[in-house]
Amino acid sequence: MESNLSAPAIVIFTLGEDMSLWNDVLLGIEEEGIPFVVQESHSADIIHSAWLAACQSPLLVGIGCNREQLVVHYKNLPTSAPLFTLTYQQDSHARRRIGNNAARLVKGIPFRECHS
């Protein structure tokens, strides 16, 4: 699948939900200095949506999210094997670290620990 983005960015597919629920993830990405773009997805499968986002991202990293869950995917992984999965019930620090780690994947540097 070819990317439809001209500028390098992490693609985030939201499944008809308000992205403000995941603001801490966005802040984590911003902290690492990586741009992102949010688009609405029409897929009901969040993992597949995250993988499609990764396929559209020139940076090969995509995120899919809905009200309950957020998934970070990498284009070179199997569709059914996302890199990170997060539920909204996890604390704001865990959400921010997931954003940091999505950006760190782009940068090719070690991940931050994801335990709370």
C-alpha positions in Angstrom: 0.0 0.0 0.0 1.4 3.4 -1.0 1.5 6.3 1.4 -0.7 9.2 0.7 1.3 11.6 2.9 4.0 13.9 1.6 5.5 14.8 5.0 7.0 12.2 7.3 4.6 11.6 10.2 3.1 8.8 12.4 -0.4 8.1 11.1 -3.1 7.8 13.8 -6.4 6.2 12.7 -9.2 7.0 15.2 -12.3 4.8 15.0 -14.9 7.5 15.2 -13.9 8.6 18.6 -12.7 11.9 20.1 -8.8 11.8 20.1 -8.7 13.9 23.3 -9.1 10.7 25.2 -5.6 9.8 24.2 -4.0 13.3 24.6 -1.2 11.8 26.8 -0.1 9.6 23.9 0.0 12.6 21.6 2.1 14.5 24.2 4.5 11.6 24.4 5.0 11.6 20.6 5.5 15.4 20.6 8.1 15.1 23.4 10.2 13.0 21.1 9.9 15.6 18.3 8.1 13.3 15.8 5.1 14.7 13.8 1.8 12.9 13.6 -1.4 13.2 11.6 -4.8 12.0 12.9 -7.3 10.6 10.4 -10.7 8.9 10.9 -10.8 5.2 10.1 -13.9 3.2 8.9 -12.5 -0.1 10.0 -14.0 -1.8 13.1 -10.8 -3.9 13.7 -8.4 -1.7 15.8 -5.3 -3.9 15.2 -5.9 -4.0 11.4 -6.5 -0.2 11.5 -3.2 0.4 13.3 -1.4 -1.8 10.7 -3.0 0.1 7.8 -2.0 3.4 9.5 1.6 2.1 9.6 1.4 1.2 5.9 0.3 4.8 5.1 3.0 6.4 7.3 6.3 7.3 5.6 7.8 6.5 9.0 6.3 3.0 9.0 4.6 3.5 12.4 0.9 3.7 12.8 -1.6 3.9 15.7 -5.2 2.8 15.8 -7.5 3.8 18.7 -11.0 3.8 19.9 -12.6 4.8 23.2 -11.3 1.7 25.0 -8.0 0.8 23.4 -4.9 2.1 21.5 -2.6 0.0 19.4 0.8 0.9 18.0 1.9 -1.0 15.0 5.0 -1.2 12.7 4.6 -1.9 9.0 7.2 -4.7 9.0 5.4 -6.8 11.6 2.6 -9.3 10.8 -0.8 -7.6 10.8 -1.9 -9.7 13.8 1.1 -8.8 15.9 1.0 -5.2 17.1 4.0 -3.7 18.9 2.1 -2.2 21.9 -1.5 -2.4 23.1 -2.9 0.0 25.7 -6.3 0.3 27.4 -7.6 3.6 28.5 -7.8 2.4 32.1 -4.0 2.5 32.3 -2.6 5.7 33.9 -1.5 8.8 32.2 2.2 7.9 32.6 1.7 4.6 30.7 -0.2 6.4 28.0 2.6 9.0 27.6 5.3 6.3 27.5 3.4 4.6 24.7 3.6 7.8 22.7 7.3 8.2 23.6 7.9 4.6 22.4 6.0 5.0 19.2 8.3 8.0 18.4 11.4 6.2 19.6 10.6 3.4 17.2 10.8 6.0 14.4 14.1 7.4 15.8 15.6 3.9 16.2 16.5 4.4 19.9 15.6 2.2 22.9 12.1 2.2 24.3 11.2 3.6 27.7 10.1 1.0 30.2 6.3 0.5 30.0 5.5 -0.6 33.6 3.5 1.7 35.8 
